[in-house]
Amino acid sequence: MSEVNSKVSELKNGLLAKSIEAFMLAIEVYNKPTIRYRVEGFSFFICNSWELMLKAHLINTKGERSIYYKDNPDRTISLENCIRVVFTNDKDPLRLNLEKIVQLRNTSTHFITTEYEMVYVPLFQACVLNFTNKILEFHGVDMTDYVPQNFLTLKVSMEAIDNAKIIAKYPEEIAKKLIATNEEIESLAATKNQNFAIVIEHHHFIVKDKKQATSLVAIDSSADTKVKLIKELKDPKTTHPYTTKSAIEIIKDRLEKLGLGTYFNKYVFQLFVEYYSLKGNPRFHYSYNVGATVFHSYSQQAIDMIISEIRNDPENIVDNIKASLKNKKDGN
């Protein structure tokens, strides 16, 4: 390798290493309960991680000079420039997601309130998953080697935005900004896919049959409002968004990027579903009827679990599962 190529490779690897570090800082800042600077801190570090990762990608695909301004060769381009160059479709939900978070980072000094967390967390969660997918696609880096899978889910306690309370609590300029931002993001989330926002809605109902409840609470008998049972519903389009076909495609694509072969198909997927008893486990599986037809959908956790198990023993796991299932059917 020539000295020039060596320096370019060193620059690219340095950018990638710092990108991974910035990503982990974003997750740590957001998930640490004692930090009140969560929204600002996360937006700063996640933007930094994207910028460094995209610049490493541009060096790979367009050469080192592509990350510098043509009229100022000593200065690297901004994240906004990187986004436009790499994601050329300005309607791409992933690009829209990033641009909204960049906008938040740029204005956070003036407009951040505690309610911004409620507005932006669906975008933050989508941004985290988008980053893990793109760094794997562009650089072959699996972020679960650095951050445990369960930490890629952001921890947040949310309640609905109440416009009347916002208007009463904040000066007019900040209140208008917050309400307008919330309405804009809600509108976009309703029309875009999960690359833009991951929204989980909670609806609570009183039920008579305890077996129908997925979560229970104890109620103080002296309370003014009496409730005995509460059922929490999650929108399966959000929590279990993958059909059998789409789940297989995603798993197969990730395995190929990890260099683990292309043997994964519907038959192998069904082996995993049966062996790990995914059906009936609400963390992994959801079923619903349309007429007489039963449809099945799967969660991101199901996909991650299958990939993780394959990575642990890629050469033998399918044969081992087949043998175990056969022994079980034979009564051994």
N, C-alpha and C positions, 0 to 999 in steps of 0.2 A: 504493500500500500504506500502511495506517495505521501510526502509530508503534507501536501494540501488536503488530500482525501482524509488523512488521519485527523487533521484539525477540524474538518467539517464533521466527521463522525464524532469527535469529542464534543463539539458544540451541540450537535443533535442529542447525544446521550445526556449531556448536562442539562439541556432544556427539559428532556423527558423525566429525568430524576427529580428536578425541582417541581415539575408539574404534579408528579405523584405525591410529593411532600405537601404541596399546597392543597391538593385534594383531601389528603388525610387530615390536614389542619381544619379545612372547611367542615368535615364531618365531626371532628372532635369539638370544635367550637359550638356547633349547633346542638349536639347531643349532650353537652355538659350542662346540667341543670342550674349550676351556680352562676353561669355567665348570662348577663342581661344584654350583652352586645351581640346577641345571636344573629339577628337578621343582617346587621351591618357586617359583622365578621364573616358570616357565611358567604354573603354576596361578594365580598372582597376576595376571599381565598378561592372560591369556586371560579370566579372570573380569571384570576391569576393562573389557576390550573389549566383552564381551557386555552388561554392565550399561549402558554408555554407548550402545551401539547400540540396545538395547531401549527405553531411555528416549527416544531420538530417535524411535523407531517409535511409542511411546505418545503423544508430542506430536502426531505426524502423525494418529493415529487417534482419540485420546480427548481431546486438548487439553492445554495446558501444566499445568493443575492435577492431572492424573492422575499425575504423577511425584512429587507431594508427599504426605506423610501428612496425612490429613484433620484429625487432632487436633494436628498439629504442622506447620503450613504453611510453616515455614522449613527443613524437613528433607526431602530427597528419599528415596524409598523404596529399599529394599535390592534387591540382585540377586535374592534369593529371592522377593521380592514381584513383581518384574518377570516372572520365569519363570512364576509362577502365573497372572498376569494375561494374558500373551501366549499361553502354551502351556497351555490349560485342561485338556487330557487328561493326567491324572497317570500314565497308562500309556505315554505317548508315549516311544519310545526316545531321541529327542533331548532331551526334558526330563529323563529319568532320567540320561542322560549328563552333562548340565550340573549336575544336583543332586549327582552323585557327585564331580565336580571341585570344586564349591563346598565340599562336605564336606572334601575334601582340603585346600583352601586354609585352611579354618577350623581344621584340626587339625594342620597341617604343622609347627608349632613344636614339637609334643610327640612326633610319631611318625615323622617322615621318616627313612628309612634309604636306603642306596644301592639296595637291592632294590626300593624303591617304583617306580623307573623301569620295571622289568620288569613290574610289576603294572599301571601306569597308562598306558603308552604306547599301547595299543590304543584307550583312551578319548580320549587326547589327539589322536590322528590323526583319529578320527571327529569330535571337537569342532572341529578346524581346518576340515574340509570342511563341517560343519554351518554354521559361521560364514560361510564364503564363499558358501554357498547362500542363507542368510537375509539377509545384507546386500545381496545382489543382488536378492532377492525384495522386501524391505521398502524399499530405498532406491535400487535401480538402480545400485549400486556394484559394479564387477567388481574383486576384489582382485588379479587378475593384472595390473592396471594399476599396482599398487604393489609387489607381490611376484612375482618370476618363478615360473611354475608349478612348476618342479622344487624350489623352496624350500618349497613347501607340504607336501612329504613330510618328515616328521621323521626325523632321523638318529639311530639308536640301535643299540647293540650289546647283544643280549639273550642270556640263558641262562635255563634253567628254574629256577623257585623250588624249592629243596631245603629241605623243612620241617625235616629233621634238622639241617642246617647253620644254619638260622635260629634254632632253639631253642638251639643251642650258642653262637651268636655274640652274641645279644642278651638283655637282661633279660626275664623272663617276660612282663611286661605288653606290651612292644613286640613280642616274638615272637608272642604270641597275636593281637595286633591285626593284624600284617602277614599272618599265615596266614589269619585269618578274612576279611580284606579281599580277599585273592587268591582264596579259594574263592568268595566272594560274586560278585566280578566275573566269574570264569570261568563261574559258573552263569548269570548274567544274559546274558553274551555268547553263550552257547549257545542262548538262546531268543529273543534280540532281533535286530533287523536292523543294518545298517551304521551307522545313525544313533547306535547306542549304542557299538559298539566295532568296530574294524577289526583283525582278528586274522590274522596270517600265521604259519602253522606250517611248520617246516622238518623234513623227514624225510630222512635220509641212508642210501643203500644202496650196497653194493659191486656193481659191474657188470663184466662181462667185455668187453663191446663199448664201446670208447671213444666211438663215435658216439652212444651212448645217454646219455652224460653231458652235463649242462648246465653243470657247473663241474668243474674239475680242481684238484688240489692236489699239491704235491711232498712226498714222505714221506722222512724221514731213514732210511736203511737200518739205522742203529744203534738205532732206536727199538724199544722193547719190543713195541709193537703195530704190525703191518705192514698198511698199506692202500695199494692202488694207485690206485683210482678211486673217486670219490665222486659220487653224483648227488643234487642238491638238488631236491626237489619242493615246489611251492607249491600250496596248495589253490585251485583255479580259482574256487571259490565266493567266495573273498576277493579274489584278484588280478584275475579277469575276471568280475565279477558281473553284467554287463549282457547280456541277450539282445538280438537285433537290434531287437525291438519297444521294449524299455525304453530302449535307447540312443537310438533315434530320438525317443522322447518327451522324454527329458532334453535332448537337443540342441535340439529344437524349442522347448521351454519356455524355455531360456536365451537362445536367439536372439530370442524374442518379448520377453523382459525387456530385452534390449539394444537393442530397436527395430530389429532387422534382418530383419523380415518373417516370414512364416509359410510360405514356399515349401518348407521342408525336409520331405521325405517319404522313403519307403522307396527309391524310385528314385534320389533324390539321394544318399542314404546309400550305396547300392551303388556309385554313381559314385566316391565318395571311397574306398571300400574297394578298388576295382579300381585307381584311379589311384595311390594311395599304397601299394599292395601290403600292405594291413593283414593279410590272411590269410597265415598262415605266419610272421608276425613275432610272436614270443612276448611282446613288450612290449605289443602291442595286441590280439592275437587268440588264442583258444584254441578248439579243436574237439574234439568227443568223439562217440562212436558209442553209440547205444542201439538194439540190433538192427541193422537195415540203414539206419537213419536217422542222418544226420550233423547234429549241433547245433553252433551257433557262439555264442561269447560274447566280450565285449569288455571292455577295461580302462578305468579312469578316464582313463588317458593317451590312449587312442584318442578318447574324447569331447572331452577338452581340446584335442587336436591339431586335430580337425575344426573346432571352434568358433574356434580361433585363426586357422586358414587362412581361414575365412569372413570373420572380422573384418578381415583384411588387405585383402580386395577383395570386399566383399559383392555388388556389382552384376555383376561379371564372372566370378567364379571358377567357377560351374557351367558357363557357356558355354565357358570356356577348357578346363576338364577334358573336357567332351564333345568338343570339337574335337581336343584332344590324343589322346584315346583313339581317335577315328575315324581320325586320321592314322596312329596306330600300327597299327591293324588293316588299313589300306589299304597299309601298308608304306612310308609316306612318312617 
